[in-house]
Amino acid sequence: MYSQTQKANTRLSAKDLVTTGIFSALFFALTMVGGIFFAPNPVLTYCMPSAIALLTGPVYLLLISKVSKPGIILILGILMGVIMFGTGMYWLWSIAYVVLAVIAEFISGIGKFKNITLNILGYMIFSLNPMGSYMMLWINQKAYSDYLVGKGTEQSYMNTMLATAQDWMLPAMVVSILICALISGMFGKMLLKKQFERAGIV
């Protein structure tokens, strides 16, 4: 009886899915805000992943606090991956969303999605998803450029972007994303603490 009740408590309900949909929409909106100031510029575009990581942490952590069940991060990753693919981003970005969501799920699952430290760590890993696209600048520039130009990116934009890429930028982007994600996660932790204090939980 206990195991059946426990299993039921880990299943995603209709309410959980609605909550996930709402927070996924918020996550996407903040992702767009993080990109709007950087993505249009072929030089500043390298700052976009860090800006996204800095903005989306509180929403990510609040989603997990609202729905502390397996599958929630994966759903977010799949939804964001589908949106990115549909908006013409390089296809590896979508793959990275799903793969890193699985890893983040595993990390948060160790603490049953209630350990804030593990949730922040999972978010830091999850936030690396844009590198699924950007790393192609150092792996296969032609394939990357041909794909995005074929999706509507101006050739002049791509030429400037490719000319700007330097070897040191790849590790710098990864470090920057992780730092911004940590800052965002700590801010999200503070917001959650205040929310729980108001609710009388802590």
TORTILO-40070 format. One line per 3 residues: their letters; for each residue x, y, z of N, C-alpha, C. Coordinates in Angstrom, 3 decimals. Example, Ala and Ser with C-alpha at 12.3 -4.5 7.8 and 13.67 -1.06 7.14 Angstrom:
BEGIN
AS = 13.190,-5.690,7.800,12.300,-4.500,7.800,13.200,-3.300,7.800; 12.850,-2.250,7.080,13.670,-1.060,7.140,12.900,0.030,7.870
END
This chain:
BEGIN
MYS = 0.824,-1.204,0.000,0.000,0.000,0.000,0.863,1.260,0.000; 1.896,1.252,0.847,2.785,2.419,0.951,3.512,2.664,-0.362; 4.002,1.580,-0.982,4.738,1.735,-2.240,3.827,2.266,-3.339
QTQ = 2.540,1.839,-3.324,1.597,2.328,-4.323,1.326,3.812,-4.137; 1.189,4.227,-2.864,0.965,5.645,-2.572,2.168,6.472,-2.967; 3.366,5.952,-2.673,4.596,6.644,-3.009,4.741,6.790,-4.516
KAN = 4.388,5.737,-5.251,4.480,5.770,-6.713,3.493,6.783,-7.276; 2.290,6.850,-6.675,1.284,7.805,-7.134,1.749,9.235,-6.914; 2.455,9.448,-5.803,2.937,10.797,-5.483,4.020,11.272,-6.434
TRL = 4.653,10.362,-7.159,5.708,10.752,-8.099,5.191,10.878,-9.524; 3.926,10.538,-9.733,3.350,10.677,-11.064,2.945,12.118,-11.309; 3.130,12.567,-12.554,2.747,13.921,-12.911,1.244,13.983,-13.166
SAK = 0.570,14.855,-12.441,-0.869,15.026,-12.606,-1.145,16.068,-13.688; -2.423,16.220,-14.019,-2.809,17.240,-15.004,-2.415,18.629,-14.498; -2.599,18.850,-13.195,-2.222,20.137,-12.597,-0.714,20.372,-12.727
DLV = 0.059,19.311,-12.523,1.521,19.421,-12.660,1.907,19.819,-14.079; 1.235,19.224,-15.045,1.552,19.508,-16.448,1.170,20.939,-16.821; 0.044,21.410,-16.273,-0.357,22.800,-16.516,0.668,23.754,-15.909
TTG = 1.085,23.446,-14.675,2.102,24.265,-14.010,3.389,24.279,-14.815; 3.775,23.118,-15.318,4.986,23.019,-16.127,4.868,23.850,-17.393; 3.691,23.812,-18.009,3.471,24.602,-19.215,3.606,26.091,-18.954
IFS = 3.056,26.547,-17.832,3.121,27.967,-17.481,4.564,28.392,-17.225; 5.293,27.595,-16.456,6.667,27.951,-16.136,7.589,27.801,-17.343; 7.265,26.869,-18.220,8.048,26.733,-19.456,7.873,27.971,-20.327
ALF = 6.650,28.514,-20.342,6.395,29.744,-21.095,7.188,30.906,-20.500; 7.235,30.976,-19.174,8.019,32.018,-18.506,9.506,31.839,-18.798; 9.948,30.590,-18.780,11.352,30.287,-19.066,11.704,30.733,-20.486
FAL = 10.819,30.442,-21.423,11.049,30.835,-22.811,11.072,32.356,-22.950; 10.144,33.038,-22.256,10.085,34.498,-22.329,11.383,35.121,-21.823; 11.899,34.616,-20.721,13.155,35.137,-20.183,14.339,34.785,-21.078
TMV = 14.248,33.635,-21.735,15.287,33.257,-22.702,15.320,34.264,-23.850; 14.140,34.677,-24.299,14.066,35.674,-25.368,14.583,37.027,-24.896; 14.278,37.393,-23.655,14.783,38.656,-23.103,16.313,38.614,-23.043
GGI = 16.843,37.462,-22.629,18.290,37.316,-22.547,18.966,37.391,-23.901; 18.226,37.062,-24.936,18.818,37.055,-26.267,18.590,38.314,-27.068; 17.558,39.083,-26.705,17.157,40.201,-27.554,18.220,41.297,-27.676
FFA = 19.036,41.452,-26.636,20.055,42.504,-26.667,21.380,42.033,-27.277; 21.527,40.717,-27.413,22.807,40.183,-27.877,22.728,39.450,-29.213; 21.679,38.652,-29.400,21.566,37.834,-30.604,21.586,38.626,-31.911
PNP = 20.984,39.823,-31.968,20.989,40.557,-33.245,22.370,41.037,-33.681; 23.323,41.060,-32.763,24.671,41.533,-33.078,25.611,40.348,-33.218; 26.265,40.172,-34.358,27.117,38.992,-34.581,28.360,38.941,-33.695
VLT = 28.700,40.052,-33.050,29.830,40.064,-32.124,29.353,39.801,-30.697; 28.261,40.472,-30.309,27.738,40.331,-28.948,26.982,39.019,-28.732; 26.676,38.308,-29.826,25.903,37.066,-29.694,26.575,36.049,-28.774
YCM = 27.898,36.149,-28.631,28.617,35.216,-27.759,28.289,35.433,-26.279; 27.687,36.574,-25.964,27.293,36.864,-24.576,25.897,36.334,-24.265; 25.155,35.958,-25.282,23.769,35.559,-25.096,23.588,34.373,-24.137
PSA = 24.355,33.287,-24.261,24.154,32.153,-23.346,24.302,32.529,-21.875; 25.248,33.406,-21.564,25.450,33.831,-20.174,24.276,34.672,-19.692; 23.762,35.535,-20.577,22.618,36.367,-20.212,21.390,35.508,-19.923
IAL = 21.184,34.487,-20.740,20.059,33.572,-20.518,20.214,32.844,-19.186; 21.418,32.361,-18.915,21.684,31.657,-17.657,21.447,32.557,-16.451; 21.729,33.841,-16.606,21.572,34.794,-15.501,20.107,35.087,-15.198
LTG = 19.257,34.958,-16.198,17.851,35.350,-16.036,16.913,34.206,-15.664; 17.197,33.005,-16.123,16.197,31.932,-16.041,16.262,31.078,-14.767; 17.291,31.263,-13.948,17.450,30.438,-12.752,16.264,30.431,-11.802
PVY = 15.739,31.602,-11.406,14.607,31.606,-10.473,13.390,30.849,-10.975; 13.095,30.981,-12.275,11.940,30.273,-12.844,12.170,28.768,-12.808; 13.380,28.357,-13.178,13.747,26.935,-13.170,13.583,26.345,-11.772
LLL = 14.119,27.028,-10.764,14.073,26.516,-9.387,12.662,26.563,-8.821; 11.904,27.592,-9.185,10.528,27.684,-8.691,9.676,26.570,-9.285; 9.927,26.227,-10.562,9.209,25.105,-11.181,9.459,23.820,-10.407
ISK = 10.725,23.569,-10.072,11.053,22.337,-9.344,10.437,22.345,-7.951; 10.371,23.518,-7.320,9.781,23.600,-5.979,8.268,23.370,-6.029; 7.646,23.764,-7.146,6.205,23.580,-7.305,5.860,22.152,-7.694
VSK = 6.704,21.556,-8.530,6.463,20.185,-9.014,7.740,19.379,-8.793; 7.890,18.848,-7.614,9.122,18.116,-7.263,8.993,16.638,-7.628; 8.892,16.397,-8.940,8.673,15.036,-9.409,9.554,14.722,-10.613
PGI = 9.901,13.451,-10.789,10.697,13.054,-11.956,9.984,13.401,-13.259; 10.742,13.844,-14.220,10.189,14.135,-15.535,9.978,15.604,-15.799; 9.953,16.404,-14.738,9.607,17.809,-14.892,10.684,18.578,-15.656
ILI = 11.947,18.314,-15.356,13.039,19.007,-16.038,13.143,18.521,-17.480; 12.924,17.238,-17.681,12.969,16.677,-19.034,11.898,17.304,-19.920; 10.700,17.496,-19.363,9.626,18.121,-20.133,10.026,19.541,-20.526
LGI = 10.595,20.280,-19.571,11.066,21.632,-19.869,12.102,21.609,-20.990; 13.043,20.679,-20.905,14.082,20.573,-21.921,13.524,20.231,-23.286; 12.555,19.321,-23.326,11.946,18.933,-24.602,11.179,20.104,-25.213
LMG = 10.390,20.785,-24.380,9.617,21.921,-24.879,10.530,23.022,-25.424; 11.586,23.336,-24.684,12.510,24.369,-25.142,13.261,23.923,-26.393; 13.592,22.639,-26.451,14.263,22.115,-27.636,13.394,22.224,-28.875
VIM = 12.126,21.905,-28.723,11.186,22.001,-29.849,11.044,23.448,-30.304; 10.938,24.363,-29.330,10.794,25.781,-29.665,12.029,26.291,-30.394; 13.211,25.935,-29.886,14.440,26.399,-30.524,14.568,25.864,-31.949
FGT = 14.206,24.624,-32.135,14.265,24.047,-33.481,13.271,24.752,-34.399; 12.080,25.023,-33.853,11.044,25.672,-34.648,11.370,27.106,-35.014; 12.207,27.768,-34.204,12.576,29.155,-34.487,13.827,29.251,-35.353
GMY = 14.322,28.112,-35.814,15.421,28.129,-36.770,16.813,28.079,-36.188; 16.919,27.803,-34.887,18.242,27.684,-34.275,18.931,26.406,-34.754; 20.251,26.358,-34.607,20.989,25.174,-35.041,20.480,23.942,-34.292
WLW = 20.289,22.850,-34.970,19.596,21.682,-34.424,20.277,21.078,-33.204; 21.602,21.247,-33.092,22.282,20.679,-31.926,21.904,21.376,-30.623; 21.405,22.607,-30.725,20.932,23.306,-29.517,19.750,22.538,-28.927
SIA = 18.850,22.091,-29.782,17.681,21.329,-29.329,18.102,20.002,-28.699; 19.062,19.335,-29.336,19.562,18.074,-28.783,20.192,18.308,-27.418; 20.968,19.392,-27.299,21.626,19.705,-26.025,20.600,19.971,-24.932
YVV = 19.502,20.629,-25.270,18.444,20.879,-24.284,17.958,19.562,-23.672; 17.724,18.581,-24.515,17.177,17.305,-24.027,18.231,16.512,-23.253; 19.442,16.417,-23.798,20.505,15.653,-23.144,20.851,16.246,-21.786
LAV = 21.010,17.558,-21.719,21.367,18.200,-20.454,20.200,18.177,-19.472; 18.974,18.141,-19.990,17.813,17.994,-19.111,17.836,16.633,-18.416; 18.235,15.608,-19.150,18.348,14.267,-18.561,19.392,14.262,-17.440
IAE = 20.528,14.913,-17.696,21.590,14.987,-16.682,21.117,15.783,-15.471; 20.444,16.909,-15.715,19.928,17.728,-14.620,18.879,16.962,-13.816; 18.051,16.179,-14.512,17.059,15.332,-13.837,17.748,14.360,-12.881
FIS = 18.811,13.750,-13.372,19.538,12.779,-12.557,20.123,13.452,-11.314; 20.734,14.622,-11.499,21.350,15.331,-10.383,20.308,15.727,-9.342; 19.208,16.333,-9.782,18.160,16.744,-8.849,17.462,15.538,-8.232
GIG = 17.370,14.458,-9.006,16.717,13.250,-8.505,17.439,12.626,-7.331; 18.748,12.848,-7.248,19.509,12.319,-6.107,18.949,12.874,-4.806; 18.545,14.131,-4.831,17.973,14.768,-3.647,16.459,14.796,-3.688
KFK = 15.867,13.926,-4.523,14.415,13.840,-4.670,13.803,15.192,-5.039; 14.561,16.004,-5.753,14.140,17.296,-6.286,13.855,18.329,-5.187; 14.313,18.049,-3.978,14.074,18.950,-2.846,15.361,19.520,-2.261
NIT = 16.497,19.089,-2.784,17.779,19.592,-2.313,18.185,20.785,-3.183; 18.135,21.986,-2.601,18.363,23.192,-3.384,19.759,23.231,-3.978; 20.747,22.714,-3.263,22.118,22.715,-3.776,22.224,21.860,-5.031
LNI = 21.628,20.676,-4.998,21.644,19.803,-6.163,20.820,20.392,-7.308; 19.725,21.065,-6.962,18.906,21.687,-8.002,19.656,22.812,-8.712; 20.415,23.580,-7.938,21.225,24.647,-8.541,22.322,24.044,-9.415
LGY = 22.948,22.970,-8.936,23.974,22.297,-9.729,23.372,21.780,-11.036; 22.189,21.203,-10.940,21.504,20.723,-12.143,21.207,21.863,-13.100; 20.818,22.999,-12.544,20.536,24.165,-13.386,21.797,24.654,-14.087
MIF = 22.914,24.636,-13.393,24.175,25.055,-14.008,24.510,24.182,-15.214; 24.309,22.887,-15.068,24.557,21.978,-16.188,23.542,22.220,-17.311; 22.290,22.370,-16.941,21.219,22.598,-17.910,21.470,23.870,-18.717
SLN = 22.038,24.889,-18.063,22.256,26.191,-18.696,23.311,26.160,-19.797; 24.057,25.081,-19.876,25.064,24.965,-20.928,24.461,24.617,-22.294; 23.134,24.480,-22.354,22.492,24.016,-23.589,22.829,24.839,-24.834
PMG = 22.995,26.182,-24.758,23.317,26.902,-26.004,24.640,26.478,-26.636; 25.521,25.905,-25.830,26.822,25.490,-26.366,26.681,24.348,-27.362; 25.532,23.680,-27.343,25.272,22.668,-28.362,25.319,23.273,-29.748
SYM = 24.944,24.559,-29.832,25.004,25.279,-31.103,26.354,25.957,-31.297; 26.771,26.736,-30.315,27.969,27.561,-30.461,29.250,26.741,-30.654; 29.297,25.546,-30.077,30.537,24.777,-30.190,30.848,24.400,-31.640
MLW = 29.819,24.429,-32.504,30.036,24.099,-33.905,30.922,25.121,-34.603; 31.035,26.312,-34.012,31.932,27.318,-34.571,33.379,26.858,-34.534; 33.679,25.965,-33.594,35.044,25.454,-33.462,35.185,24.017,-33.967
INQ = 34.065,23.418,-34.353,34.097,22.047,-34.850,33.941,22.004,-36.366; 32.916,22.677,-36.868,32.657,22.667,-38.309,31.940,23.967,-38.689; 32.722,25.003,-38.944,32.145,26.309,-39.241,31.283,26.292,-40.505
KAY = 31.729,25.574,-41.520,30.981,25.569,-42.781,29.590,24.965,-42.607; 29.523,23.816,-41.924,28.231,23.171,-41.697,27.315,24.073,-40.882; 27.903,24.725,-39.890,27.149,25.628,-39.015,26.603,26.810,-39.821
SDY = 27.483,27.427,-40.606,27.094,28.587,-41.396,26.068,28.229,-42.459; 26.297,27.133,-43.158,25.375,26.724,-44.223,23.975,26.456,-43.672; 23.910,25.823,-42.516,22.615,25.490,-41.916,21.846,26.764,-41.554
LVG = 22.510,27.687,-40.845,21.824,28.890,-40.378,21.486,29.842,-41.522; 22.367,29.931,-42.508,22.053,30.755,-43.673,20.849,30.161,-44.410; 20.796,28.850,-44.450,19.663,28.178,-45.073,18.368,28.405,-44.323
KGT = 18.468,28.729,-43.022,17.297,29.003,-42.191,16.929,30.483,-42.182; 17.699,31.291,-42.929,17.334,32.698,-43.042,18.311,33.694,-42.446; 19.390,33.224,-41.815,20.391,34.134,-41.268,21.150,34.801,-42.412
EQS = 21.373,36.099,-42.312,22.089,36.809,-43.369,23.543,36.355,-43.440; 24.064,36.232,-44.655,25.437,35.785,-44.842,26.429,36.767,-44.218; 26.133,38.056,-44.287,27.024,39.059,-43.698,27.109,38.902,-42.187
YMN = 25.990,38.543,-41.576,25.951,38.290,-40.130,26.859,37.115,-39.792; 26.711,36.031,-40.563,27.510,34.840,-40.305,28.988,35.101,-40.535; 29.312,35.867,-41.563,30.716,36.154,-41.848,31.375,36.887,-40.682
TML = 30.660,37.869,-40.134,31.194,38.623,-38.990,31.292,37.741,-37.757; 30.285,36.914,-37.539,30.286,36.010,-36.389,31.459,35.035,-36.457; 31.678,34.467,-37.629,32.762,33.510,-37.806,34.127,34.178,-37.655
ATA = 34.240,35.407,-38.149,35.511,36.121,-38.057,35.825,36.521,-36.617; 34.791,36.677,-35.805,34.972,37.093,-34.419,35.425,35.943,-33.525; 35.054,34.728,-33.876,35.341,33.559,-33.034,36.848,33.371,-32.842
QDW = 37.243,33.267,-31.574,38.638,33.017,-31.214,38.710,31.762,-30.344; 39.840,31.090,-30.341,39.963,29.829,-29.605,39.658,29.979,-28.115; 40.059,31.100,-27.518,39.869,31.291,-26.078,38.400,31.492,-25.704
MLP = 37.568,31.825,-26.689,36.177,32.163,-26.404,35.339,30.958,-25.988; 35.663,29.779,-26.519,34.876,28.588,-26.172,34.942,28.274,-24.683; 36.140,28.103,-24.081,36.173,27.861,-22.638,35.669,29.052,-21.834
AMV = 35.901,30.277,-22.343,35.427,31.462,-21.633,33.902,31.487,-21.568; 33.250,31.067,-22.638,31.786,31.022,-22.655,31.258,30.006,-21.657; 31.899,28.841,-21.594,31.468,27.792,-20.663,31.596,28.277,-19.224
VSI = 32.732,28.864,-18.899,32.960,29.364,-17.530,31.964,30.472,-17.202; 31.760,31.372,-18.149,30.831,32.479,-17.934,29.405,31.987,-17.698; 28.985,31.005,-18.468,27.645,30.441,-18.293,27.497,29.840,-16.899
LIC = 28.488,29.066,-16.478,28.416,28.411,-15.172,28.375,29.432,-14.043; 29.162,30.492,-14.153,29.172,31.536,-13.123,27.828,32.257,-13.074; 27.311,32.638,-14.245,26.021,33.331,-14.296,24.888,32.442,-13.805
ALI = 24.952,31.158,-14.128,23.927,30.219,-13.662,23.980,30.070,-12.147; 25.187,30.061,-11.588,25.332,29.966,-10.131,24.753,31.205,-9.464; 25.058,32.380,-9.989,24.520,33.624,-9.437,22.994,33.622,-9.512
SGM = 22.472,33.228,-10.657,21.024,33.171,-10.847,20.389,32.150,-9.906; 21.064,31.014,-9.735,20.559,29.987,-8.830,20.536,30.459,-7.384; 21.568,31.178,-6.964,21.613,31.695,-5.593,20.524,32.743,-5.378
FGK = 20.269,33.555,-6.415,19.185,34.533,-6.325,17.841,33.812,-6.234; 17.682,32.754,-7.028,16.465,31.963,-6.960,16.280,31.315,-5.606; 17.375,30.869,-5.014,17.324,30.276,-3.678,16.833,31.289,-2.659
MLL = 17.306,32.515,-2.775,16.885,33.575,-1.867,15.396,33.867,-2.017; 14.919,33.909,-3.251,13.500,34.150,-3.492,12.640,33.025,-2.925; 13.105,31.777,-3.108,12.361,30.637,-2.582,12.308,30.672,-1.065
KKQ = 13.411,31.051,-0.437,13.451,31.129,1.022,12.438,32.140,1.537; 12.365,33.294,0.869,11.405,34.315,1.284,9.979,33.834,1.088; 9.760,33.096,-0.019,8.430,32.563,-0.280,8.019,31.581,0.799
FER = 8.942,30.684,1.182,8.648,29.697,2.212,8.459,30.354,3.584; 9.221,31.415,3.858,9.090,32.122,5.118,7.705,32.767,5.228; 7.248,33.354,4.135,5.910,33.955,4.131,4.828,32.900,4.319
AGI = 5.098,31.710,3.773,4.113,30.618,3.906,4.206,29.933,5.272; 5.205,30.309,6.077,5.367,29.714,7.389,5.997,28.349,7.379; 6.694,28.012,6.253,7.312,26.681,6.149,8.674,26.659,6.820
V = 9.409,27.767,6.765,10.709,27.857,7.433,10.709,29.021,8.405
END
